[in-house]
């Protein structure tokens, strides 16, 4: 079960890395991610965004800002 959640988070994180652009509004990124992962909750997307921020911080500061905005915007979402 835990491995399935981690795998799903990694897949969503990969999608986020592909789609995130500097200046992109969190809602636009969430909507784009949900197109590829329709069953993902906003909370799952936010968690994947935090994972992506951690992994991208060293390599792409501009993308890290967009991802951080998404993660912070989604941190208080209840499970959906």
N, C-alpha and C positions, 0 to 999 in steps of 0.2 A: 504494500500500500504506500509506504513512504517513498519507495523507489519510483512508483508511478507518479506521485506528486512532484518529485524532483525532476523526472523526465519531462512532465508537462510544463513545469516552470522553465526548464531549459529551452524547450521548443518555443514557448511564448517569448522568452528573453531573446532568442535568435530572431524572431519576427520583429521584436521591438528594435533591435540593432539595425535591421534592414530598413525600417520605416521612419525612425526618429530623425528629425532634422532640427537644427538650431532655429529657435523662434516658433516652433510648432506648438500649438495649444494642446494641453493635455487631453482635452475632450476629443480633438481631431485624431490624436494618436490612439486613444482608447477605441474610438470607432473603427479606425483602420485595423487595429489588432483584432477586434471582435469580428471583422469580416473574415479573417483567416481562422480564427478560433472562436466560433459562435457560442460554445458552451463555457468559455472562460468568464469568470466573474471579474468585476472591477478590482476586487481585492486581490485576486490571483494575478491580474495584470500588473497591479501596483507592486506586488512582491517580486514578480519577474523583472520589473523595472529597477527595483533596488539591486537585484542580482546583476543586472546589466550595468548599472552605475558602478558597482564595485569592480566588475571586470574591465570596464572601459576607462576608468579614471586615469590610468597611466598613459593610455594610448591616444585618446581623442577627447580633449577637454571641452570642445564645442558640443559634441554629442552628449557628453556627460551632463552638461547643463540642461539640455532638453529632457534627458532621462530623469534627472533629479526632479525637475518640475512635475513630471508625470507621477513619479513615486510619491512625492510630497502631497500632490493633489489627491492621490488615491489612498493614502494611508488610513483615513478614517472611514472608508466605506465598510458597511456591514457586509457579512458574507451574503452573496446573492446566488 
